[in-house]
Amino acid sequence: MALKPNQASVDSITLFVALLSSCIVIGHLLEKNRWFNESITALAIGLCTGIIILFTTEGRSSHILVFDEELFFIYLLPPIIFNAGFQVKKKQFFRNFVMIILFGAVGTLISFVIVSIGTMQLFKKLDIGFLDIGDYLALGAIFSATDSVCTLQVLNQDETPLLYSVVFGEGVVNDATSIVLFNAIQKFDLSHITPSIFMEFMGNFLYFFITSTLLGVGVGLISAYIIKKLYMGRHSTDREVALMILMAYLSYMMAELFSLSSILTVFFCGIVMSHYTWHNVTESSRITTKHAFATLSFISEIFIFLYVGMDALDIEKWKAVSKSPGTSAGVSSILLGLVLVGRAASVFPLSFISNLFKRSESDKFTLKQQVTIWWAGLMRGSVSVALAYNQFTRSGHTQLRGNAIMITSTITVVLFSTVVFGLLTKPLIRLLLPSKNLSSTASSESLDPFPPKPMTDLPLANGQTADAEGGRDNIPRPTSLRMLLATPANTVHYYWRKFDDSVMRPMFGGRGFAPIVPGSPTEPLLH
Amino acid sequence: MALKPNQASVDSITLFVALLSSCIVIGHLLEKNRWFNESITALAIGLCTGIIILFTTEGRSSHILVFDEELFFIYLLPPIIFNAGFQVKKKQFFRNFVMIILFGAVGTLISFVIVSIGTMQLFKKLDIGFLDIGDYLALGAIFSATDSVCTLQVLNQDETPLLYSVVFGEGVVNDATSIVLFNAIQKFDLSHITPSIFMEFMGNFLYFFITSTLLGVGVGLISAYIIKKLYMGRHSTDREVALMILMAYLSYMMAELFSLSSILTVFFCGIVMSHYTWHNVTESSRITTKHAFATLSFISEIFIFLYVGMDALDIEKWKAVSKSPGTSAGVSSILLGLVLVGRAASVFPLSFISNLFKRSESDKFTLKQQVTIWWAGLMRGSVSVALAYNQFTRSGHTQLRGNAIMITSTITVVLFSTVVFGLLTKPLIRLLLPSKNLSSTASSESLDPFPPKPMTDLPLANGQTADAEGGRDNIPRPTSLRMLLATPANTVHYYWRKFDDSVMRPMFGGRGFAPIVPGSPTEPLLH
């Protein structure tokens, strides 16, 4: 068809969609393999395609699209984070809230300080171009953004709920913290830090956190209220699903517009939507949204890894570095070392502190669990790449030599950590948390990026769809019973439940308070 | 967040998403209204927003995004057409295949000839800028692209299956025909038409149709084969859904790449996917894809109408026209008149011909039904606008006076036909096809763009999801029984069924041949 303003874009979209499809198929075929996972498959396919393009274009280019932050932050990240909030086990998440904030926010700050100071001290000895204090602090933020997807694919949510929710929750808070830090660094003049500037910085940081959360909660509640009041599903499921998708995206874009942390906003919007809105829609909308959000998140993730793999071979960046391979290797090694140290310096002391406040022995983190948490945060992923591009390039191109080295080193660290650490994750966790946590069925069932429940659960089949917290909490199984005895009666949670039941649910719907649509298929099943 | 390369794009995306949400809510509230429908609501909201933007920018601009064909043809159109193929009642569609092709292809050609010759003759008397023969032929193609969504929202698929499938199928074939025509016109040098060039043109046209269809069928079968062979759903529903979405989109982009008719390709890909692939996936994937595709199509449609409404007030285009409002009004009236005449000249003779070949009286089109078909094709929509922009602007801007008049006239015709004809559709059809076709429940239930079944059907509730052709064909109700007696035993269809059952289904899956996944929720329900 002649209606293409831009033949190149049709070419590249076609190739990209074909590669995404092949990633899914190959990822599925390699599923039984104990080393591989979907991220590594996508990275590998991206690298191979990059090599082929490099040969066919005779070394001119290795990628079909220039790494575009807008694409990443406006289209690919929102579905991933929203789905994370939507599928999170809310009870677990809020029960371990303090620990998640401890690891996610305080841990990221520790790692940030160590990487920043470490690079400042160590890079002086290497012959790299000029970097100012803002660049060093940015490096701290860039290399504090972890990518725990890889570990989550191996951990089993049902067998180690505490570990899973800490690693998962920490990952989200960590993303938000490092991006908020990064933005604060770009905004503030940090060449002369005074106590008052520091206080302003911290105030800004807190303001970000609170307003972003409130915005997400607000938009989520509005969506619940509209859908409950209007009984949309009575006439059209599509309208409900469309409204949920649009409102979720709206929360993200509004946060962007108001210069808030859009990641936190859309995450909390996802939590609120799964707690209220999801219960107000029809049966089929529930199944649809649950799987559609997971699918969108899944496609976005593969997209990012494919992209990073393809971009890694971009010839332009490596040219500036090729004259001094030693320096570049040194920078990458230093960064990798600082990542390992920074992560250790946050996980082990924080685990020690959190263990102090726990009464029951069984609830404390064992050394093996601490090592698992440490390992889960070693991988660096797409957020690091996106932040590095933002700091060290101008519209995808690198001019200064120092900046070029930073970009190539970031890619090296991301590739190395994802591939090498990623490949070791399955065997390592099998070694650390044996048998109980990695039975063969459990591992194959939890290969989804965010698998809230195993596929074969019956509730989905007879229409009583899987609520992230519903159903199974009614039957106290050994683990949750033990946890219930171990943790002190949580008074905050008790009052929240009371408030939720008496004020929130009657207003915004939710389990047990969803509108009864006469003659609808949900009626006989839910009531 | 500071990570936005382009503040303007964040602004406009936020506003656009907010407007889309409000369209859904307002559209829902106006549902009971006998005049309004979702398209008109979106157009009206777009117009209002345009006015507000016009005032706030002090007359500089009325839209937040420049009309972008790439956006339209690469992102918005594919989900709409794919969903049309995916949700079509295949039996009805193929039973009336000859009639659909007759109305869709031959009818469009008649309308094309009439509009082209009519404009050539009538525009000479008006003082408009220079237009060459290519422009006149393009106008023929532009104003032959109908938009029957409006009528489909009012017709009931179950009560007038023949009428519905003819109007629906014709709409899809018409879209494809007019776009293929338009492209052929742009490609061929039509300043001196010889018989050999005409033959080449026709050959090209046929080649387009056949190869495009085959590509769509091929990609659809590959997706069915992969999903059947790999039993993907065993481990992850998300992977199945992702693969279906990606393969569908891949078929569209491949057709674009090979310069075929991507609309036909993705339409047939949708048909094949719903006939084979859809039966090979798990229960929850089936519900998810069914609703997710419908939702995407729904959002795309509202997006387009909102866009057209907003773009209609673009000040730049009207400036060139404002000096001679009479000429512009004349052009619009002529075009509107030619649309009415061209449609009449195709529908009534073709209905007469098709009635000649029908044995049973009850199967012939009555005059009232003919008027309904005529009316259904009077609306002009987003395809017309996109084609007009392609022919008469260069990257969204209009330089020549003649071109500016063509753009504004196109918008006038689209707005007038959608709003005025659209508002009259419900009352008119209520008048022409009374009681039986527009009972109050039926109308409120079929307000979806492509509602395959009413919401309250029980099969969806107990997991046996609604297959577009399955289930209800087993219980011969009066209408289908009458049709069965009326139409002669279709031998082609008989042999196809035999071939389908013995060769195709065992290979590609499909109803009754889907893989049995042990322990999966589909097993006890389907077998």
Interface residues (C-beta under 8 A of the other chain):
Chain A: M1 A2 L3 K4 P5 N6 S9 V10 D11 I13 T14 V17 A18 L20 S21 I24 V25 G27 H28 L29 E31 E69 E70 F73 I74 I179 F182 N183 Q186 K187 I226 L230 M232 G233 R234 H235 S236 T237 D238 R239 V241 A242 L243 I245 L246 M247 Y249 L250 M253 M254 A255 E256 L257 S259 L260 S261 S262 T282 E283 S284 S285 I287 T288 K290 H291 A292 A294 T295 F298 I299 A386 N390 S395 S444 E445 L447 D448 P451 M455 T456 L458 L460 A461 N462 G463 G519 S520 P521 T522 P524 L525
Chain B: M1 A2 L3 K4 P5 N6 S9 V10 D11 I13 T14 V17 A18 L20 S21 I24 V25 G27 H28 L29 E31 E69 E70 F73 I74 I179 F182 N183 Q186 K187 I226 L230 M232 G233 R234 H235 S236 T237 D238 R239 V241 A242 L243 I245 L246 M247 Y249 L250 M253 M254 A255 E256 L257 S259 L260 S261 S262 T282 E283 S284 S285 I287 T288 K290 H291 A292 A294 T295 F298 I299 A386 N390 S395 S444 E445 L447 D448 P451 M455 T456 L458 L460 A461 N462 G463 G519 S520 P521 T522 P524 L525
